[in-house]
């Protein structure tokens, strides 16, 4: 499929052929949801901790005799029933990490890229070269491109100038193509990619499809 390539002033300067193996797949909502849950779970630190009665400070001496005091029975001051005592069934450090096969993770990203393209939320730029690396340049470019709402700006490689210039605009987030993920693709409405970023994405996530197609073709020739 062909998509227009624009410059930072919003004018079309060329067209680009997108690989259907990355930008032409049907949406798989259950898979995208599963990938998002995994990503958010893996981002959790899991370091919340509480002290049990064996870990809190305090004497383990019996505070008063068991009987004939008129008071309730008590074992020690570290009991969960007492103030400053231990916590029962409280959280302890553990991992929330979830596993997901690599092919499923890649397919989820490709489904989101295809959905952006299908809904008209994908914009391809010739490049995103800034003369001075100023925030104003990014704001002017976004206005010229007619983008409203949140924007995910993807470059081919990590570009510190673009990251620094867009950092002060809360509705814009920048990423290199190799770090594209389901969470950011769902969070930001508009996806802006440079031509280089498109080619990097196709090189990363179309390899499996091409390899399987080549294997099938070779099998057919051999038969």
MARTORDREN-261753 format. One record per atom (N, C-alpha, C): residue in one letter; x, y, z. Coordinates in steps of 0.001 Angstrom, whole numbers, padded with zeros to 6 digits, always signed. Atoms other than C-alpha are relative to their C-alpha. Layout:
<recs>
AXYZ;...
</recs>
This chain:
<recs>
X+000846-001194+000000;X+000000+000000+000000;X+000881+001242+000000;X-000751-001235+000093;X+001122+003538-000673;X-000567+001050+000949;X+000366-001071-000932;X+001108+006387+001835;X+000818+001229-000369;X-000689-001248+000331;X+002016+010027+001297;X+001117+000284+000991;X-001095-000485-000841;X+005309+011372+002617;X-000082+001522+000032;X+000108-001447-000146;X+005145+014902+003996;X+001267+000573+000603;X-001103-000685-000659;X+007670+017483+005069;X-000534+000686+001251;X+000407-000620-001264;X+007597+019499+008289;X-000962+001171-000194;X+000960-001069+000268;X+005483+022175+006594;X-001367-000547-000384;X+001286+000606+000315;X+002708+019713+005817;X-000260-000265-001459;X+000183+000227+001435;X+003263+019429+002068;X+000455-001411-000378;X-000392+001321+000472;X+003371+016089+000298;X+001187+000125-000943;X-001208-000069+000823;X+006792+015479-001221;X+000253-001300-000750;X-000224+001291+000661;X+006627+011805-002206;X-001004-001006+000560;X+000809+001090-000548;X+004933+008467-001525;X+000923-001139+000411;X-000785+001122-000494;X+006135+005334+000240;X-000863-001255-000026;X+000686+001291-000023;X+005179+001678-000139;X+000227-000649+001361;X-000083+000644-001305;X+004391+000115+003239;X-000116-001509-000154;X+000003+001463+000028;X+005022-003567+003860;X-001278-000507+000672;X+001242+000536-000545;X+001713-005399+004338;X+000230-000943+001170;X-000301+000904-001110;X+003447-007790+006715;X+000090+000745+001326;X-000083-000818-001220;X+003753-004904+009206;X-001171+000964+000106;X+001025-001040-000015;X+001133-002322+008218;X-001319-000435-000643;X+001223+000443+000666;X-001560-004477+006602;X-000648-001209+000636;X+000559+001164-000692;X-002613-007011+009239;X-001328+000344+000663;X+001267-000253-000705;X-006103-007382+010762;X+000251+000177+001499;X-000133-000265-001428;X-006651-006269+014338;X-000299-001261+000800;X+000205+001122-000918;X-006343-008896+017079;X-000070+000579+001413;X+000147-000686-001278;X-007756-007239+020192;X+000415-000843+001207;X-000449+000793-001162;X-007276-010158+022638;X+001516-000070+000131;X-001458+000064-000043;X-003617-010422+021685;X+000596+001333+000439;X-000495-001324-000387;X-003055-006656+021984;X-000232+000238+001488;X+000296-000144-001431;X-004738-006683+025396;X+000975-000821+000844;X-000930+000860-000723;X-002577-009585+026540;X+001404+000597+000025;X-001321-000628+000063;X+000566-007799+025375;X+000071+001237+000896;X+000022-001193-000857;X-000479-004612+027180;X+000057-000388+001476;X-000020+000455-001391;X-001161-006466+030451;X+001398-000464+000376;X-001368+000466-000264;X+002234-008132+030202;X+000960+001177+000165;X-000912-001143-000057;X+004008-004824+029542;X-000173+000775+001308;X+000240-000767-001229;X+002359-003062+032477;X+000385-000809+001235;X-000388+000837-001136;X+002908-006022+034804;X+001514-000038+000153;X-001458+000063-000059;X+006590-006205+033895;X+000623+001327+000427;X-000513-001304-000421;X+006958-002496+034641;X-000133+000210+001517;X+000181-000147-001446;X+005907-003010+038271;X+001275-000406+000735;X-001209+000295-000754;X+008748-002946+040773;X-000209-001164+000961;X+000273+001094-000929;X+007083-005286+043253;X+000847+000047+001252;X-000866-000107-001174;X+009112-003924+046172;X-000739+000431+001258;X+000756-000309-001212;X+006280-003209+048642;X+000266-001076+001051;X-000360+000965-001039;X+007094-004828+051964;X-000574+000421+001336;X+000443-000232-001372;X+005661-005144+055459;X+000731-000974+000912;X-000710+000840-000961;X+007163-006627+058614;X-000965-000929+000725;X+000778+000960-000776;X+005821-009751+060222;X+000376+000137+001479;X-000268-000107-001443;X+005817-010285+063992;X+001426-000426+000340;X-001380+000415-000253;X+009260-011890+063709;X+001003+001068-000435;X-000903-001017+000532;X+010703-008769+062038;X-000107+001344+000702;X+000145-001293-000665;X+009320-005840+064073;X+000824+000014+001279;X-000783-000137-001231;X+011270-004486+067021;X-000911-000111+001208;X+000783+000137-001227;X+010131-005165+070535;X+000374-001273+000741;X-000341+001140-000842;X+010561-007597+073381;X-000945-001168-000268;X+000840+001185+000122;X+009321-011141+073110;X-000385-000558+001370;X+000358+000413-001351;X+008798-011295+076862;X-001505+000134+000209;X+001435-000047-000294;X+005288-012051+078077;X-000277+001213+000893;X+000172-001270-000742;X+003928-008660+079288;X-000601-000176+001395;X+000571+000263-001323;X+001940-010095+082212;X-000358-001479+000102;X+000325+001423-000163;X+001004-013479+083644;X-001243-000392-000789;X+001114+000500+000801;X-001407-015646+081736;X-001329+000141+000727;X+001270+000055-000735;X-004023-015812+084509;X-000003+000944+001203;X+000247-000693-001276;X-005495-013947+087500;X+000375+001474-000034;X-000241-001446+000056;X-004905-010406+086190;X-001251+000757-000438;X+001190-000663+000526;X-008339-009713+084717;X+000195+000569-001395;X-000278-000516+001340;X-006706-008826+081417;X+000013-001148-001009;X-000027+001011+001050;X-006777-010613+078102;X+001381-000635-000079;X-001269+000695+000155;X-004091-013165+077424;X+000866+000694-001061;X-000915-000646+000945;X-001036-011723+075669;X+001318-000746-000002;X-001258+000727+000114;X+002096-013387+074354;X+001208+000926-000015;X-001096-000965+000046;X+004402-010512+073397;X-000477+001261-000706;X+000384-001299+000559;X+004348-006909+072203;X+000065+000035-001525;X-000110+000027+001448;X+005111-007893+068620;X-001203-000660-000666;X+001202+000630+000536;X+001719-009534+068198;X-000729+000944-000962;X+000762-000861+000928;X-000344-008239+065239;X-001183+000705+000653;X+001118-000629-000682;X-003066-007358+067743;X+000405+001290+000704;X-000494-001161-000726;X-000897-004705+069341;X+000445+001090-000965;X-000541-001124+000764;X+000040-001257+068117;X+001495-000185-000165;X-001400+000206+000376;X+003424-001364+066365;X+000353-001476-000098;X-000268+001421+000164;X+003025-005106+066085;X+000184-000362-001465;X-000221+000464+001364;X+003628-007200+063013;X-001268+000060-000837;X+001114-000025+000946;X+001409-007239+059914;X-000288-001417-000485;X+000407+001331+000446;X-000574-010315+058960;X-000362+000046-001487;X+000309+000124+001424;X-000699-011301+055271;X+000268+001298-000772;X-000348-001225+000720;X+000919-008023+054185;X+000825-000302-001245;X-000777+000225+001227;X+002733-007540+050848;X+001481-000196+000301;X-001434+000227-000088;X+006292-008737+050394;X+000585+000073-001408;X-000587-000143+001350;X+008733-008159+047503;X-000139-001279-000819;X+000069+001112+000941;X+008024-010386+044525;X-000156+000573-001401;X+000074-000449+001389;X+008012-010168+040748;X-001401-000219-000555;X+001282+000109+000694;X+004889-009533+038690;X+000211-000407-001463;X-000374+000232+001397;X+006683-010563+035511;X-000862-001078-000657;X+000769+000950+000795;X+004651-012313+032826;X+000781-000314-001283;X-000680+000425+001221;X+005963-014271+029864;X-000968+000037-001171;X+000787+000004+001232;X+004739-013903+026300;X+000963-000321-001139;X-000910+000366+001092;X+006284-015573+023230;X+000343+001195-000888;X-000493-001112+000808;X+008339-013280+021016;X-000898+000246-001219;X+000838-000166+001183;X+006141-013940+017980;X-001314+000705+000348;X+001238-000653-000414;X+003044-012875+019925;X+000241+001471+000315;X-000306-001395-000298;X+004728-009703+021163;X+000163+000802-001290;X-000196-000687+001280;X+005798-008792+017634;X-001314+000163-000750;X+001278-000077+000702;X+002375-009587+016218;X-000893+001078+000600;X+000807-001038-000648;X+000718-007309+018786;X+000422+001390-000477;X-000484-001301+000491;X+002927-004386+017694;X-000425+000209-001442;X+000392-000122+001403;X+002218-005094+014029;X-001500+000244-000139;X+001448-000253+000021;X-001524-005202+014738;X-000297+001465+000304;X+000218-001403-000340;X-001324-001770+016349;X+000470+000929-001112;X-000468-000821+001118;X+000753-000320+013501;X-000983-000069-001164;X+000985+000162+001078;X-001736-001732+010988;X-001273+000765+000319;X+001220-000699-000394;X-004640-000298+012975;X+000164+001512-000141;X-000262-001432+000171;X-003037+003156+013021;X-000087+000392-001476;X+000019-000294+001427;X-002560+003020+009264;X-001426-000076-000551;X+001354+000212+000510;X-006085+001735+008647;X-000934+001139+000415;X+000866-001062-000519;X-007696+004474+010775;X+000454+001394-000407;X-000476-001301+000436;X-005690+007264+009160;X+000768+000770+001059;X-000738-000655-001079;X-003711+007987+012330;X+001510-000107-000186;X-001428+000115+000291;X-000333+007253+010708;X+000414+001089-000977;X-000545-001049+000863;X+001667+010112+009221;X+001489-000272-000201;X-001400+000279+000314;X+004975+009530+007458;X+000685+001295-000425;X-000784-001197+000316;X+007563+012327+007355;X+001292-000380-000722;X-001271+000234+000689;X+010571+012598+005081;X+001131-000079+001020;X-000950+000037-001115;X+012652+013399+008154;X-000514+000962+001070;X+000379-000937-001061;X+012433+015341+011410;X+001260+000718+000466;X-001225-000733-000272;X+015508+017518+011217;X-000338+001392+000514;X+000255-001300-000614;X+015439+020556+013516;X+001227+000882-000173;X-001109-000922+000244;X+017539+023602+012692;X+000701+000386+001293;X-000575-000484-001252;X+018019+024778+016280;X-000262-000945+001169;X+000318+000914-001102;X+016610+021924+018360;X-000850+000648+001066;X+000839-000730-000946;X+014016+024213+019959;X-001401-000609+000078;X+001370+000492-000190;X+010622+023268+021377;X-000967+000678-000959;X+000884-000742+000897;X+009019+025963+019236;X-000036-000642-001386;X-000029+000642+001313;X+010123+024155+016076;X-000922-001211-000044;X+000877+001171-000057;X+008318+020996+017164;X-001459+000437+000021;X+001375-000483-000091;X+005169+022945+018063;X-000484+000527-001347;X+000375-000525+001321;X+005157+024722+014694;X-000224-001142-000982;X+000139+001136+000913;X+005643+021427+012843;X-001298-000753+000257;X+001240+000706-000343;X+002761+019756+014711;X-001214+000784-000497;X+001105-000832+000489;X+000485+022677+013868;X-000100-000058-001521;X-000009+000039+001462;X+001535+022654+010198;X-000504-001338-000528;X+000437+001329+000427;X+000835+018933+009976;X-001468-000260+000329;X+001422+000123-000320;X-002674+019475+011352;X-000306-001086+001013;X+000191+001047-000990;X-002239+017073+014266;X-000701+000557+001233;X+000710-000370-001230;X-004685+017308+017163;X+000035-001181+000951;X-000070+001074-000983;X-004489+015331+020371;X+001441-000415+000245;X-001324+000489-000357;X-001570+013257+021546;X+000739-000534-001224;X-000835+000382+001147;X+001341+012428+019232;X+001149-000881+000480;X-001170+000849-000220;X+003852+009581+019252;X+000930+000196-001185;X-000960-000330+001055;X+006874+010734+017265;X+001117-001041-000005;X-000949+001107+000087;X+009063+007853+016073;X+001069+000333-001046;X-001131-000232+000900;X+012512+008363+014555;X+000729-001322-000243;X-000707+001228+000333;X+014788+005807+012944;X+000969-000414+001098;X-000942+000228-001082;X+017488+006125+015603;X-000279+001011+001111;X+000169-000946-001105;X+017573+007831+018985;X+000621+001343-000374;X-000453-001341+000377;X+017855+011580+018320;X-000126+000924+001216;X+000071-000833-001204;X+018755+013623+021443;X-000584+001390-000250;X+000530-001337+000300;X+017890+016917+019713;X-001522-000020-000054;X+001458+000102+000091;X+014352+015793+018927;X-000599-000286+001380;X+000485+000326-001348;X+013910+014291+022404;X-000001+001247+000884;X-000114-001207-000822;X+015098+017502+024064;X-001023+001050-000434;X+000915-001026+000494;X+012973+019741+021829;X-001454-000330+000323;X+001393+000386-000233;X+009757+017746+022361;X-000310-000274+001465;X+000187+000397-001396;X+010280+017110+026069;X-000971+000908+000752;X+000841-000952-000732;X+008445+020245+027205;X-001452+000021-000484;X+001378+000069+000492;X+005281+019409+025230;X-000611-001292+000521;X+000528+001174-000710;X+003185+017065+027357;X-000760-000960-000907;X+000802+000852+000879;X+001126+015735+024437;X+000840-000739-001033;X-000878+000633+000984;X+004172+014567+022449;X+001001-000894+000713;X-000980+000942-000541;X+006303+011526+023175;X+000864-000502-001151;X-000925+000412+001063;X+009396+010527+021180;X+000602-001357+000326;X-000582+001338-000137;X+010807+007054+020582;X+000817-000338-001243;X-000605+000606+001185;X+013309+005337+018298;X-000850-001193-000437;X+000863+001050+000538;X+011649+002748+016066;X+000207-001334+000701;X-000278+001291-000633;X+013344-000157+017842;X-000679-000151+001356;X+000639+000059-001311;X+011554+000742+021109;X-001522+000149-000077;X+001459-000049+000120;X+008004+000807+019728;X-000630-001090+000853;X+000648+000961-000874;X+005620-000913+022104;X-001506+000223-000013;X+001461-000043+000039;X+001925-001655+022492;X-000546+001094+000904;X+000497-000996-000941;X+001494+000633+025504;X-000021+001401-000576;X-000068-001338+000580;X+002645+003796+023732;X-000885+000124-001237;X+000855-000057+001183;X+000800+002915+020523;X-001466+000131+000379;X+001375-000147-000477;X-002427+002659+022522;X-000216+001354+000689;X+000144-001227-000790;X-001765+005738+024662;X-000100+001242-000876;X-000061-001198+000835;X-001044+008207+021854;X-000824-000202-001266;X+000943+000120+001110;X-003614+008881+019156;X+000698+000018-001354;X-000655-000171+001303;X-001426+010090+016275;X+001378-000646+000016;X-001314+000628+000145;X+001568+008076+015104;X+000724+000688-001158;X-000805-000689+001012;X+004210+010113+013253;X+001330-000726-000101;X-001235+000747+000219;X+007080+008133+011733;X+000777+000610-001159;X-000831-000401+001127;X+009982+009210+009603;X+000144-001191-000951;X-000211+001083+000977;X+010784+007222+006460;X+000999-001018+000552;X-001001+000905-000583;X+013827+005805+008229;X-000623-000887+001069;X+000659+000782-001047;X+011658+004714+011172;X-000883-001096-000588;X+000836+001002+000662;X+009249+002930+008830;X+000856-001165-000477;X-000872+001065+000507;X+012103+000996+007236;X+000623-000809+001136;X-000533+000734-001150;X+013582+000107+010611;X-001054-000945+000561;X+001091+000836-000508;X+010195-001181+011811;X-000247-001190-000911;X+000207+001107+000947;X+009743-003245+008657;X+001150-001001+000078;X-001136+000900-000111;X+013247-004651+009019;X-000038-000845+001262;X+000060+000730-001262;X+012577-005661+012630;X-001123-001024+000040;X+001187+000821-000251;X+009097-007136+012409;X-000581-000681-001232;X+000473+000719+001186;X+008670-008374+008838;X+000876-001199-000318;X-000941+001071+000305;X+011564-010835+008991;X-000639-001377+000138;X+000610+001308-000213;X+009512-013719+010405;X-000940-000367-001138;X+000951+000255+001080;X+006822-013364+007747;X+000741-000343-001284;X-000755+000258+001218;X+009368-013199+004949;X+000705-001352+000065;X-000689+001276-000139;X+011271-016175+006352;X-000963-001163-000231;X+000981+001071+000191;X+008115-018302+006481;X-000438-000087-001466;X+000388-000003+001405;X+007127-017220+002972;X+001090-000628-000869;X-001108+000563+000759;X+010581-018078+001665;X+000095-001507+000212;X-000048+001433-000292;X+010485-021456+003413;X-001113-000749-000743;X+001103+000631+000727;X+007069-022222+001909;X+000288-000068-001485;X-000336-000021+001424;X+008299-021205-001519;X+001057-001053-000329;X-001031+001002+000218;X+011380-023390-001190;X-000559-001414+000079;X+000624+001315-000117;X+009242-026312-000069;X-000793-000343-001249;X+000756+000231+001216;X+007016-025868-003104;X+000891-000337-001177;X-000942+000272+001094;X+010000-025794-005429;X+000580-001399+000138;X-000581+001321-000240;X+011438-028903-003806;X-000995-001107-000344;X+001020+001003+000304;X+008131-030774-004180;X-000165-000154-001516;
</recs>
